[in-house]
Every structure is written in structure tokens, then in C-alpha cells.
């Protein structure tokens, strides 16, 4: 019965698969460093990510900054899925090994946030059950309170705004001379580009690195959601994830009753290592636990 339910949900999701996607070209790139204390027992060990917001006329894309450390990842894409044990199973997939039929690889956009200014929609690229999904929702409408406080950030005159979003109170510094109602991650909706932002507890911080106009001599950067991803809604995606989890638990229970062992890993790992990382003292580094997600409600 569970298998039939999972199949039905999968068919429903695939029915939303896009045959064509709106595309745009980036006219500027805004680079940030994201610091997130995802494990409150290790506040001195935040997760640090280099990110870039690609700005287009009609679309934007918030993604990993793969140009920040050229060659460091060898073109590999970090992916993860929920294993049968309920833990996290992670590895890397070589971007060059993913089949492409024109346009970007579906795996290359994992973790990206696309905003469509024409439709006020936002899409997050997620992975589950061996598929890449475009989880679409309305672009958040944050009720900002703009203050009179100002400061200079790397030569940009910025003004402070405060707003509540997803269980946190954010302080954002926007630059009205860059008149783009956008910002890192899901933040936006101010009369200028958000240059820096952090929650009041300093557990989530988006720190400004640079603003760069696109070079006329370089190949334009496309902002495009692959047509091969499965388009869905947050509710439907959650239903699919729940069905996957029930399917895995049923497989484990059935196998345990038969006295056997089954693995239900949903991805193939190419490269990377599952061995524990060690610190300068040779001891295993304590892994972070996700007890403090960015979105708290």
C-alpha cells in the first residue's frame, strides 16, 4: 500500500514538471559570506558558506559562490538525502558526470533560490528520492520597519531596517542607490539592495563581500531553472518526503522481521569520503548538529 501511495504522489509531482522555463541574464553579482550557528552547543564553530546573488532584470539566483575558491571543489556538487536510519547521508557528484540535454544540469542547481520578479514567486532547488525538485512558493512579504540609522559599508551608504521573518528578527542594511528590491536568501522587499543582514542574536549573518557589474567581454551568466526538474509546492514536497520516509521505515521493518539487512540509499556518491574529519590534534572534529535551523517556524 505504501508503494502505491508513493507512486501516486510521484506521478502527481511529475505532472507539474516544467516543459519550459523562464530565463534571464545576470547584469550584476553580489557576493556574501553566510555564517550560521546551526549547532548552539558549538557557537564558536558556525557553518560558513560563500554565496552569490546573481541579479537579472526579471529573475535572480542566490547560489553557492563557486568562483570564490577556483578549483577547490573540482566541479563537484555536494548532495545529501535522508538515509534509512533517519540520519544524514552525504557525498559529492561530479558535475561533469551528470548527463546534460541543453541548459544547466539539474544537480548543479541544488540549494539555489530563484526569485521571479514578474510573478512574485520564489523557487528552491531540493533533492529527494533521486529527483531534483523546484519547490515554488510566493516571495515572502516581510513587514520591514525602516529606521533613520545609517552607516557606510565598503563605500556604500546604507540604511537600517528591522523585520520579523521565520521566527527571527532581522536587522538589514539596504542601499537605496542600488535600487533593487532584493537580497540574500529569502530576504528582500526594501527600497534598495540588502547589503548586510543578521538576526538580533547573531546566529545568522549575511556579510557583504562585493558588488560586481557583469563584464561586457565575458560570457553572460544565465539565470535559468532546468526544464528537467520536478515543479512542486512546499506542501506536496513535504508529502513526498514523508512518503519516502514511511517507505524506508517499512523496508527496514520488513527486512528486520526476515532477519536480513537492506540499504535504501537514494543517491550514488562519486568521490568524497565518509570518514570522519580530524583536527590539528589528530582527533575527530565534533560534527555539528542541526538544532538551530535558519527558519525557526
Secondary structure in CASP SS format (residue, H / E / C, confidence):
PFRMAT SS
TARGET T0000
AUTHOR 0000-0000-0000
METHOD secondary structure of the structure
MODEL  1
X C 1.00
X H 1.00
X H 1.00
X H 1.00
X H 1.00
X H 1.00
X H 1.00
X H 1.00
X H 1.00
X H 1.00
X H 1.00
X H 1.00
X H 1.00
X H 1.00
X C 1.00
X C 1.00
X C 1.00
X C 1.00
X C 1.00
X C 1.00
X C 1.00
X C 1.00
X E 1.00
X E 1.00
X E 1.00
X E 1.00
X E 1.00
X E 1.00
X E 1.00
X E 1.00
X E 1.00
X E 1.00
X E 1.00
X E 1.00
X E 1.00
X E 1.00
X C 1.00
X C 1.00
X C 1.00
X H 1.00
X H 1.00
X H 1.00
X C 1.00
X C 1.00
X C 1.00
X C 1.00
X E 1.00
X E 1.00
X E 1.00
X E 1.00
X E 1.00
X E 1.00
X E 1.00
X E 1.00
X E 1.00
X E 1.00
X C 1.00
X C 1.00
X E 1.00
X E 1.00
X E 1.00
X E 1.00
X E 1.00
X E 1.00
X C 1.00
X C 1.00
X C 1.00
X C 1.00
X C 1.00
X C 1.00
X C 1.00
X C 1.00
X C 1.00
X C 1.00
X C 1.00
X E 1.00
X E 1.00
X E 1.00
X E 1.00
X E 1.00
X E 1.00
X E 1.00
X C 1.00
X C 1.00
X C 1.00
X C 1.00
X C 1.00
X E 1.00
X E 1.00
X E 1.00
X E 1.00
X E 1.00
X E 1.00
X E 1.00
X H 1.00
X H 1.00
X H 1.00
X C 1.00
X C 1.00
X C 1.00
X C 1.00
X C 1.00
X C 1.00
X C 1.00
X C 1.00
X C 1.00
X H 1.00
X H 1.00
X H 1.00
X C 1.00
X C 1.00
X C 1.00
X E 1.00
X E 1.00
X E 1.00
X E 1.00
X C 1.00
X C 1.00
X C 1.00
X C 1.00
X E 1.00
X E 1.00
X E 1.00
X E 1.00
X E 1.00
X E 1.00
X E 1.00
X E 1.00
X C 1.00
X C 1.00
X E 1.00
X E 1.00
X E 1.00
X E 1.00
X E 1.00
X E 1.00
X E 1.00
X E 1.00
X C 1.00
X C 1.00
X C 1.00
X C 1.00
X C 1.00
X C 1.00
X E 1.00
X E 1.00
X E 1.00
X E 1.00
X E 1.00
X E 1.00
X E 1.00
X E 1.00
X E 1.00
X C 1.00
X C 1.00
X E 1.00
X E 1.00
X E 1.00
X E 1.00
X E 1.00
X E 1.00
X E 1.00
X E 1.00
X E 1.00
X E 1.00
X C 1.00
X C 1.00
X E 1.00
X E 1.00
X E 1.00
X E 1.00
X E 1.00
X E 1.00
X E 1.00
X E 1.00
X C 1.00
X C 1.00
X C 1.00
X C 1.00
X C 1.00
X C 1.00
X C 1.00
X C 1.00
X C 1.00
X C 1.00
X C 1.00
X C 1.00
X C 1.00
X C 1.00
X C 1.00
X C 1.00
X C 1.00
X E 1.00
X E 1.00
X E 1.00
X E 1.00
X E 1.00
X E 1.00
X E 1.00
X C 1.00
X C 1.00
X C 1.00
X C 1.00
X E 1.00
X E 1.00
X E 1.00
X E 1.00
X E 1.00
X E 1.00
X E 1.00
X E 1.00
X E 1.00
X E 1.00
X C 1.00
X C 1.00
X C 1.00
X C 1.00
X C 1.00
X C 1.00
X C 1.00
X C 1.00
X E 1.00
X E 1.00
X E 1.00
X C 1.00
X C 1.00
X C 1.00
X C 1.00
X C 1.00
X E 1.00
X E 1.00
X E 1.00
X E 1.00
X H 1.00
X H 1.00
X H 1.00
X H 1.00
X H 1.00
X H 1.00
X H 1.00
X H 1.00
X H 1.00
X H 1.00
X H 1.00
X H 1.00
X H 1.00
X H 1.00
X H 1.00
X H 1.00
X H 1.00
X H 1.00
X H 1.00
X H 1.00
X H 1.00
X H 1.00
X H 1.00
X H 1.00
X C 1.00
X C 1.00
X C 1.00
X C 1.00
X C 1.00
X C 1.00
X C 1.00
X C 1.00
X C 1.00
X C 1.00
X C 1.00
X C 1.00
X C 1.00
X C 1.00
X C 1.00
X C 1.00
X C 1.00
X C 1.00
X C 1.00
X C 1.00
X E 1.00
X C 1.00
X C 1.00
X C 1.00
X C 1.00
X C 1.00
X E 1.00
X C 1.00
X C 1.00
X C 1.00
X C 1.00
X C 1.00
X C 1.00
X C 1.00
X C 1.00
X C 1.00
X C 1.00
X C 1.00
X C 1.00
X C 1.00
END
